[in-house]
């Protein structure tokens, strides 16, 4: 193992999502290095852990762990010590702090964050909602939305909606198409309406890639000709973006530029705007009551 190629073992007794997030956030700060991920999830028995230990011995490298079972942790730590490999139990500092604050010990039950509770079913319900209300579908049901995303084609409305749904947010999304009437039912919205936009060059690149995928999906060996029209024409796309932004400005809808944002960053900004909208509404209600 060299400094520009590092084996990184992620050992979890649950799905491994926590470790994946931590690894992405930290590894991103070391661009020259190349990390080889070894993901070990749902490790809850000695037999399962034995496979992990064999993998670490075969390709040594630092270990990040969220294993909470004391016996399994001991085996993992002792093997890593024998191999001269560093192991970090990433939950320990937070668990220690909370135990001190609460004066109670943690239960040490693996995967407890994934219980089928009300929060879980709220997320499932939100995902079903996104499926039913994607791209302007089922207009009548938009009244149940927590947020409505509007934007032109390929502005990340759908993936952002699904990411929000995983947070329990019911997000409907409505396309903005030049030459068509303004989206119906949004004159006096019951929830925040937020526009998504992107710069023209990036949008054209995304649309061309989309057209290429469509062409590939229509069969090998066929000569595919697409009448793309204004869809990827620079002047037409710029006019489309300007029209959409003016519509959002006229309606008082905030706009999020997604050009250099990941889906996670876009969703986080949407959540901030939702909170600001709710705060303003609460203040207005308070003034009316006074």
PLY file of the C-alpha trace (Angstrom):
ply
format ascii 1.0
element vertex 290
property float x
property float y
property float z
element edge 289
property int vertex1
property int vertex2
end_header
0.00 0.00 0.00
1.44 3.35 -1.07
0.50 6.84 0.05
-1.36 7.48 -3.22
-3.32 4.21 -2.94
-4.87 3.57 0.46
-7.16 0.70 1.39
-9.99 2.03 3.57
-12.18 -0.55 5.30
-15.68 0.53 6.38
-17.07 -1.99 8.88
-20.70 -1.56 9.93
-23.26 -3.63 11.79
-26.03 -1.85 9.86
-26.33 -0.58 6.28
-23.06 1.37 6.32
-24.64 4.66 5.28
-23.16 6.50 8.26
-19.66 5.35 7.39
-20.15 6.10 3.69
-21.12 9.68 4.53
-18.18 10.16 6.90
-15.76 8.65 4.41
-16.97 10.84 1.55
-16.74 13.99 3.68
-13.21 13.27 4.89
-11.65 11.64 1.82
-12.72 14.64 -0.28
-10.10 16.69 1.59
-7.26 14.51 0.25
-7.54 14.81 -3.52
-4.07 13.50 -4.52
-4.63 10.20 -2.73
-6.59 7.31 -4.22
-8.71 5.43 -1.70
-9.79 1.86 -2.35
-13.02 1.28 -0.42
-13.77 -2.06 1.19
-17.35 -1.93 2.48
-18.44 -4.50 5.04
-22.09 -4.07 6.09
-24.51 -5.94 8.37
-21.64 -7.47 10.36
-23.41 -8.91 13.42
-21.89 -12.36 14.04
-18.39 -13.76 14.60
-18.67 -15.70 11.34
-19.42 -12.50 9.42
-16.62 -10.67 11.22
-14.17 -13.45 10.31
-14.61 -12.57 6.61
-13.91 -8.94 7.43
-10.73 -9.77 9.32
-9.51 -11.92 6.44
-10.16 -9.01 4.07
-8.25 -6.56 6.26
-5.32 -8.96 6.54
-5.26 -9.52 2.77
-5.39 -5.79 1.96
-4.28 -3.86 5.06
-5.46 -0.31 5.56
-7.15 1.93 8.14
-10.53 0.82 9.45
-13.59 2.93 10.24
-16.17 1.09 12.31
-19.66 1.58 13.72
-19.84 -1.88 15.32
-21.42 -1.55 18.77
-21.35 -5.19 19.98
-18.59 -5.33 22.58
-17.33 -8.84 21.71
-17.14 -8.11 17.99
-15.42 -4.80 18.64
-12.82 -6.51 20.80
-12.07 -9.06 18.07
-11.82 -6.33 15.43
-9.57 -4.12 17.52
-7.24 -6.93 18.60
-6.79 -8.14 15.02
-6.11 -4.61 13.79
-3.58 -4.12 16.57
-1.82 -7.36 15.58
-1.70 -6.23 11.93
-0.52 -2.74 12.84
-3.67 -1.25 11.32
-5.44 1.77 12.80
-9.11 1.32 13.70
-11.44 4.18 14.63
-14.89 3.59 16.11
-16.53 6.75 14.79
-19.55 6.67 17.12
-17.52 6.60 20.34
-17.04 10.36 20.93
-20.75 11.11 20.44
-21.88 8.11 22.48
-19.54 9.10 25.31
-20.81 12.68 25.30
-24.47 11.62 25.34
-23.89 9.03 28.05
-22.28 11.71 30.20
-25.12 14.14 29.55
-27.89 11.60 30.15
-26.22 9.61 32.90
-27.23 6.40 31.15
-25.42 3.81 29.09
-26.14 3.27 25.39
-28.11 0.13 24.53
-25.49 -1.12 22.01
-28.14 -2.53 19.68
-27.00 -2.60 16.02
-29.19 -0.95 13.41
-31.50 0.63 15.96
-31.80 3.77 13.79
-33.68 1.70 11.20
-36.67 0.69 13.32
-40.06 0.76 11.55
-41.37 3.76 13.48
-43.56 6.71 12.50
-40.57 8.52 10.99
-39.82 5.53 8.76
-43.38 5.33 7.44
-43.42 9.10 6.89
-40.39 8.70 4.60
-42.07 5.85 2.71
-45.22 7.95 2.31
-43.12 10.86 1.01
-41.45 8.61 -1.59
-44.85 7.41 -2.83
-45.94 11.05 -3.01
-42.95 11.98 -5.20
-43.68 9.08 -7.55
-47.28 10.20 -7.91
-46.50 13.90 -8.36
-43.37 13.84 -10.49
-43.15 16.22 -13.45
-46.53 17.86 -12.85
-48.56 14.65 -12.45
-51.69 14.41 -10.29
-52.19 18.15 -9.91
-55.07 17.73 -7.48
-52.85 16.01 -4.94
-50.34 18.88 -4.83
-52.40 20.34 -1.98
-50.72 17.74 0.27
-47.18 18.79 -0.69
-44.71 20.20 1.84
-42.83 21.98 -0.97
-43.26 22.43 -4.71
-40.19 22.56 -6.95
-40.52 24.26 -10.33
-37.99 24.48 -13.12
-37.16 23.75 -16.71
-36.33 20.32 -18.07
-33.20 18.65 -16.57
-32.85 21.08 -13.66
-32.61 18.27 -11.04
-36.22 18.55 -9.87
-36.83 14.81 -9.66
-33.61 13.69 -7.92
-33.92 16.57 -5.45
-37.52 15.55 -4.75
-36.49 11.97 -4.01
-33.65 13.11 -1.76
-36.10 15.28 0.19
-38.52 12.36 0.40
-35.83 10.36 2.17
-35.96 13.11 4.79
-39.73 12.70 5.08
-40.58 15.75 2.93
-43.42 15.48 0.41
-42.03 17.29 -2.64
-44.04 17.80 -5.80
-42.27 19.07 -8.90
-43.76 20.99 -11.82
-42.04 21.65 -15.17
-41.78 25.16 -16.56
-42.23 25.10 -20.34
-42.02 28.28 -22.44
-45.06 28.98 -24.56
-47.43 27.24 -22.15
-49.73 28.78 -19.53
-48.32 29.38 -16.07
-48.51 26.28 -13.86
-52.08 25.99 -12.50
-52.91 25.93 -8.81
-49.88 27.93 -7.67
-51.45 31.39 -7.42
-51.87 31.19 -3.63
-49.69 28.23 -2.64
-50.21 26.59 0.74
-46.53 25.65 0.89
-43.27 27.15 -0.41
-42.71 27.10 -4.17
-39.01 27.06 -5.09
-37.47 27.38 -8.53
-34.44 25.38 -9.65
-32.18 26.77 -12.37
-28.84 26.02 -14.01
-26.54 27.87 -16.41
-27.13 27.40 -20.13
-23.87 25.60 -21.00
-24.26 23.05 -18.21
-27.90 22.47 -19.09
-27.09 21.84 -22.75
-24.40 19.34 -21.78
-26.86 17.47 -19.55
-29.54 17.48 -22.25
-27.14 16.21 -24.91
-26.09 13.38 -22.62
-29.77 12.59 -22.05
-30.44 12.48 -25.79
-27.45 10.19 -26.28
-28.80 7.76 -23.68
-32.22 7.80 -25.34
-30.62 7.05 -28.71
-28.63 4.16 -27.27
-31.78 2.74 -25.73
-33.59 2.56 -29.07
-31.59 -0.38 -30.34
-28.12 -1.22 -31.51
-27.30 -0.88 -35.18
-30.13 1.54 -35.90
-29.51 4.98 -37.35
-31.15 7.27 -34.80
-31.99 10.80 -35.78
-33.32 13.17 -33.12
-35.01 16.43 -33.96
-33.67 18.28 -30.95
-34.95 21.67 -32.09
-34.47 24.35 -29.43
-33.75 21.73 -26.74
-29.96 22.13 -27.05
-29.68 25.37 -29.01
-27.68 27.87 -26.93
-29.74 30.97 -27.75
-33.01 29.11 -27.26
-31.86 27.64 -23.95
-30.75 31.06 -22.68
-34.17 32.49 -23.60
-35.85 29.55 -21.82
-33.84 30.14 -18.65
-34.58 33.87 -18.72
-38.30 33.21 -19.16
-38.34 30.77 -16.22
-36.43 33.15 -13.94
-38.75 36.04 -14.79
-41.76 33.84 -14.01
-40.31 32.94 -10.61
-39.52 36.60 -9.89
-43.05 37.65 -10.87
-44.56 35.02 -8.57
-42.13 35.77 -5.73
-40.63 32.28 -5.80
-36.99 32.00 -4.65
-34.62 30.38 -7.15
-31.78 27.97 -6.35
-28.95 27.81 -8.89
-27.99 24.12 -9.05
-25.12 24.57 -11.53
-22.33 23.73 -9.09
-24.38 22.10 -6.37
-24.73 18.43 -5.60
-28.23 17.05 -5.03
-27.45 17.00 -1.30
-26.50 20.70 -1.33
-29.56 21.64 -3.36
-31.84 19.75 -0.97
-30.19 21.41 2.04
-30.82 24.84 0.50
-34.44 23.90 -0.20
-34.87 22.86 3.45
-33.45 26.22 4.57
-35.87 28.09 2.30
-38.75 25.97 3.62
-37.81 26.89 7.17
-37.58 30.59 6.27
-41.01 30.41 4.57
-42.55 28.76 7.65
-40.99 31.40 9.92
-42.44 34.22 7.84
-45.87 32.57 7.82
-45.81 32.11 11.60
-44.94 35.77 12.08
-47.75 36.86 9.77
-50.23 34.69 11.68
-49.00 36.18 14.95
-49.53 39.72 13.63
-53.08 38.85 12.56
-53.85 37.41 16.01
-52.51 40.55 17.69
0 1
1 2
2 3
3 4
4 5
5 6
6 7
7 8
8 9
9 10
10 11
11 12
12 13
13 14
14 15
15 16
16 17
17 18
18 19
19 20
20 21
21 22
22 23
23 24
24 25
25 26
26 27
27 28
28 29
29 30
30 31
31 32
32 33
33 34
34 35
35 36
36 37
37 38
38 39
39 40
40 41
41 42
42 43
43 44
44 45
45 46
46 47
47 48
48 49
49 50
50 51
51 52
52 53
53 54
54 55
55 56
56 57
57 58
58 59
59 60
60 61
61 62
62 63
63 64
64 65
65 66
66 67
67 68
68 69
69 70
70 71
71 72
72 73
73 74
74 75
75 76
76 77
77 78
78 79
79 80
80 81
81 82
82 83
83 84
84 85
85 86
86 87
87 88
88 89
89 90
90 91
91 92
92 93
93 94
94 95
95 96
96 97
97 98
98 99
99 100
100 101
101 102
102 103
103 104
104 105
105 106
106 107
107 108
108 109
109 110
110 111
111 112
112 113
113 114
114 115
115 116
116 117
117 118
118 119
119 120
120 121
121 122
122 123
123 124
124 125
125 126
126 127
127 128
128 129
129 130
130 131
131 132
132 133
133 134
134 135
135 136
136 137
137 138
138 139
139 140
140 141
141 142
142 143
143 144
144 145
145 146
146 147
147 148
148 149
149 150
150 151
151 152
152 153
153 154
154 155
155 156
156 157
157 158
158 159
159 160
160 161
161 162
162 163
163 164
164 165
165 166
166 167
167 168
168 169
169 170
170 171
171 172
172 173
173 174
174 175
175 176
176 177
177 178
178 179
179 180
180 181
181 182
182 183
183 184
184 185
185 186
186 187
187 188
188 189
189 190
190 191
191 192
192 193
193 194
194 195
195 196
196 197
197 198
198 199
199 200
200 201
201 202
202 203
203 204
204 205
205 206
206 207
207 208
208 209
209 210
210 211
211 212
212 213
213 214
214 215
215 216
216 217
217 218
218 219
219 220
220 221
221 222
222 223
223 224
224 225
225 226
226 227
227 228
228 229
229 230
230 231
231 232
232 233
233 234
234 235
235 236
236 237
237 238
238 239
239 240
240 241
241 242
242 243
243 244
244 245
245 246
246 247
247 248
248 249
249 250
250 251
251 252
252 253
253 254
254 255
255 256
256 257
257 258
258 259
259 260
260 261
261 262
262 263
263 264
264 265
265 266
266 267
267 268
268 269
269 270
270 271
271 272
272 273
273 274
274 275
275 276
276 277
277 278
278 279
279 280
280 281
281 282
282 283
283 284
284 285
285 286
286 287
287 288
288 289
